[in-house]
Amino acid sequence: MLRKTIFWAHLVVGVSVGVVVFIMSATGVLLTYEKQIKDWDEARHVSVPLDNQQRYTTDQVLAKLQYMHPQETHFYIRWVNETGRPIPAWAGPQRYLISPYSGDIIETGQSWLGEAFHIITDLHRWLALHGEEKAVGKEITAYSNVLFLFLIISGAYLWLPRKSRWSAIKPHLLFKTNPKNRHAKYFNWHHVFGFWALIPLLVVVSTATIFHFDWVNQTLYGFYNEEPAKRPKREALPELVTGAFSYEALFQEAKQYAAANIADSDNQEWYSMWLEFGRVEGQLRFYIDPSIGNNPENAYALFLDVNTGEVSRVQKYSDWTPGGQAWTVGRYLHTGEYYGLIGQTIAGLASLAACFLVYTGFLLSWRRLVLPYLSRRPVSSKP
């Protein structure tokens, strides 16, 4: 009776949220290598200096942004530790891609790939709804995710054969080469995909709850006797005040600091370095990252005094509270990035398996719920 109850609950819930689960899973597949693809998209514009051209300095890039946006006081510049790489820079919300030698604007706003990923992300998070409907989309994806978690757990229970013999278990582990019919094929697929994707899907779906529910964050931080961290509201300074040191000189100081504090095992002191202007008075914030943005444990924030050039403070991952570290682990487990490229690949394959689970689940549900009804309908006689 218990098995029958769980089966029907599994079937009804699957039919109810299957479309939303498919959308979240399919977009999850498309977002698997988002950071690598966007990094490659920028790297396509690598340039070579002509006639001994010098690299644009940080001050020149900032001056260009200020010229285009004289009323803006909050700027970002991202340097990549590769010769000839273009310079992504932001004046408030406006993004530019700037040539490192000529200073020409290569790209204004996001590239078509960036825009595509933006749309896919919106679809993944809130079904691409906007305005007042965005909150509705968030609720739908949040509770669909919880019900998906129920489907995974109940599916694992239903996967277990009634008799624990190898002959009963083996058909649920491998794809059948010669299934008896289409129903048998989809039934086999549903079990095989469900088994091999079980653990990754449990991780991906359960960690997604930290983005949706306050009570999950309360529980997570409460385990460490902490309150959930609230993102501080930081206003841009009314005006950008320069110090005694040029920004390029401070950038060189940050590079020297990074070289003396190598973070990763490949002996590369940094891959990208974000410079933030106009948020902390009298200081320039550098976010030094040895990866493309998927390894927060080795990244750190460096604050330099614009008047003395000295280090004001350094904020590392180890300086975060235990609750904050646990939340970050959950965030990167969701995308698989916590385990690097291998983790991303596993998370992407698990999301792809979820698409097949929805597909085969709908086909099996059609056979059980609809076909019996259609077969019982009387055939009308033609006049």
N, C-alpha and C positions, 0 to 999 in steps of 0.2 A: 504493500500500500504506500509505503514511504517513497519507493522508487517511482511508482506511478504518479504520485503527487508532484515530485520534483521534476519528472519528465514533462508533465503538462505545464508546470510553471515555467520551465525552461523554454518550451515551445511558444507559449503565449508572450512571454517577455521578449523572446528573440524576434518574433513577428512584429511586435510593437515598436521596438527601438532599432530594428535591423538597418533601416535606411540611414539613420543618424550614425550608427556605429560604422557602417560602410563608408560614409563620408569622412568621418574622423580617421578611420584606418587608411583609406586611400590617400588622403592628404598627408597623413603621417609618413607614408611611403615616399611621397614626392618631396617631403621636407628632410629626408634622411641625411643627405649630404649638402644641406643648404649652405652652411658656412664655407665648405670647400668650393662649392660651385661659385658662390659670390666672390670668394677670394680669387678664383681663377678668372672670373669675369673682369675684375680690376686689373689682374696681371696681364691681360691681353694688350693693355695700353702701355706696356713698358717702352720707354724711349731711350735713345742713345744721344749723348751730347754732341753738338756740332761745333767745330772750331774752338775746342777747349772751353765750351760753356760750363759755367759753374752751377752747381745745384742751387735751386732757390732756397733761401734761408727761411727759418721760421718767421722772422720778422717781416719778410717780404710777402709770405703767404698771408699772414695776419693783416698786413696793410692792404692787400688786394681785397680781402673779405670786408674790411672796414670801409673801403672805398665803395664797394657795391652795396653795403648795408650800413650807412652812416649812423642809423638810429639803434643798431643792435650792439649789445655789450656782452653777449654770451657766445663764445666761439669754441669750436673743437677743431683740432688738426690731428690726423693719424699718420704717423710715419711708419713705413714698413721697412724692415732691415734687409732690403734687396736693392741693388743698384738699378736705377732707372725706373723704379716703381712710381706710378702716379700717386698724387697726394689727395686722399679723401679729406674734405674739410667741410665744416658746417658753420653757417652763420644763423644762429637760432635753429629753426627747423629746416632751413634750406640747405641742401647738400650740393657740393660741387666736387668734381674730379679734376685736379689741376696737374698740368705737365710739370715735372720736377725741374726742368731746365728753362723752358721758354715762359712758363707761367700762364700759358694759354689754358682756357677752360675746355677740357675734353668732354665733359658731360655735366649737364645741369639736372639736378634731381636724380632719381633712381634710374638705372638702366632698365630695359624691358625685362631682364631677368629678375632684377630687384623688385620691380612692380609685380611680376608674376608670383614671386615668393610672398609678397605682401598680401596678395589676394588669396593665395593658398592658406596662409596663416590665419587670415580672417575667417575663412571657411572652416578651418580646423577648430578654431576657438569659439566662434559664435555664429557659424553658418553664414558668414559674410553679411549679416544683417547690420544695419546702421541706424543711427538716431535712437529714438525711443525703443525700437525693436531690437537693438543690440543687447539690452538686458534680458530680453526674452530668449534670444539665441544662446546667451550664456547659461541661462537656467536649463534650457533643453539639452545642451551638450554636457552640463554638469551632472544632471540626473541620468542621462543616457549612459554616461561613463560609469556611474554607480551600478546601474542595471547590467552593464557589460561585465562588470566585476562579478555580479551574481551569475551571469551566464558562464563565465569561465569556471567558477567554483562548482556550480551545479553540473556543468558539462564534464568536469573531471570526475565527479561522482558517477554520472551516467556512463562514462567511458569504461569504468571497471566492469569486466565481464562477470556474469553471475557465477561462473566457475573459474577458480584461479588456476587454470592449467595453461601451459605454454601454447597448446594448440588453439585455445580460445583467445589468448592475448596477442599472438603473432599477427593475425589478420588486421588488428587495430594499430599495428606499428608500421606496416609497409604497404605501399600501393599495390593493389592487385593488377596483374597484367591482363587477365581475362575475366573481368567481372561477368556475372550471369546476365545482368541487364543494366539499364541506365540508373535505376534506383540503387542497385547494389554498388555501382561505381560511386555515386554521390555519397552514399552511406559510408563507404570505405574512405573516401576523401575527407569527409567531415571528422572521422575518428583520427585519421593520420595527422592532418593539420592540427587538430586539437591537442594531440599528445605532444608533438614536437615543439609547438609554440606555447605550451602551457606556462612554463616558468617565465620566459621573457614577457609574455602578455600580462601575467600577474604583476610583474615589476612595473611595466609601462603603464598599465591601467591604474594600479593602486597609487603610484606616485603622482598621477595626474590629479588626484583629489586635493593635493596641497594648493593647487591653483584655483579651486572652486569653492571650498568650504572653510569657513572660519573655525569650526569645531575641530577639523583635522589639524589645523595649525595650532590651535589651543592645546590639543593633545600632544602634538609633537614637541612644542616648546615646553609644555607642562612637565614632560618627562624629565627635562633638565631644570625644572623649577624656574622657568623663565616665562616672560610674556612674549607673545609674538612680536617680532620686530615690525615697526612701522616705518615706511619710507619717509625720511625727513623731507619736508617741503623747503627746497632751497631756491630762493629768488635770485635772479641775476643782479649783479651790482648795477647801480644807476649809471656808472661810467667806468670804463676800463682804464685803470691807473697804471702807468708803467713805473718800473723801479730803476735802480742804478744799473742793473745788469740787463743786457739785451736778452730777448727770448731765445735767440740762437745760442748764446753763451750758456743759458740755463739748460737748454736741450743737450748741449755737449756735456755739461756737468751730469745730467741724468744718464747719458750714455756711459760715462765713466763709472758712475755708481753701479749701473747694471752689469758692466763688465767685471766689476769687483765682487758682484753678488750673483754669480751664475746660478740660475734656478733649475735648469733641466739637465737630464743625463747626456744630452747631445752636445754639451758645451757651447750652446748658442745662448748668449746672455739675454737676447730678446728677439722676438719676431715682429711684434708691433708695439708702438708706444703712442698712447693717446695723450694729447696735451689739452687741458681744459682751462680756458681763460674766462675770467669774469664771474666766478662763483665764490672763491675764497679771497678775501681782501688781503693784499700784500703777499700772496702766495701763488705759485703756479703748480697745478696738480698734474702729475704724470701717472698714467696707468700703464705699467710695464708688464707685457705679456709674452711668455716664451712660445705660446701657441697661437692659433688663429682665433682664439676666444672660447675654447672648450675645455680649459684646464685651470680652473680658478685656484686650485691648491698651490700652483707655482707662480701665479700672477700676484702683483702687489701694487699699492698706490704709494707714490713718492711725492712729498710736498717740499718744494724749494722756496726759500725766501727770496723775493724779487729784488730786495735791496742788498742782501749780504751774499746771496748765492748758496747759503748753507742749507743743510737738510733740516726742515722744521719737524717732520715726523714721517714715519713709514708705517703703513698699515698692511699687514700680511694676513693671509688666510688663517694662520694660527692665532692671530689677535682677535678673531671673531669669537662670539660666544659659542658654546657647544650646540645650542639650539640653532643658531645661524648656520653653523657648519653642517648640521644634520639636514636642515632645509635645503641647502645648496647641493648636498649629495643627492637628495631626492629629486631636485630639479634636473640634475644631469643624468641621473638614472633613467628618468622619463624619456630622454632623447637617446640614451645609450652612450652619450659623450663621456660619461665617467670612466669608461673603459676604452676611450679613444676610438679609432677607426673601426676596430673589431666590434666594440659595443654598439656603435652607430649601425653597423651592418646587421647585427643580430636584431636590434630594435626595428630596423626597416623590414627585415624578413618576417619578423613576428607580425608587423602591421599588414604585410602582404598576405600572410596566412590568415589573418582576421578577415580580410576581404573574401577569401575563399570560404571561410567558415560561414559568413553571412550568405554568400551565394548558394552554397550547398544546403545551408539551413532553410533558405526560402524554397528551394526546389523540393526538399523533403517535406516541408510543411504543406506545400501545394498538394503533394500526393496524399498526405494524410487528411487534410482539412477540406480541400476543394474537390478533388477527383471523386471521392465517394458520394458527395452531394450531386455532382453532375451526372454520375452513373445512375442515380436513383430518379432523376427527372424523367417524366414520361415524354416520349417522342410524339410530337403532334403529327397527325396524319394530314397529308397534302390533299387538297380538294380535287 
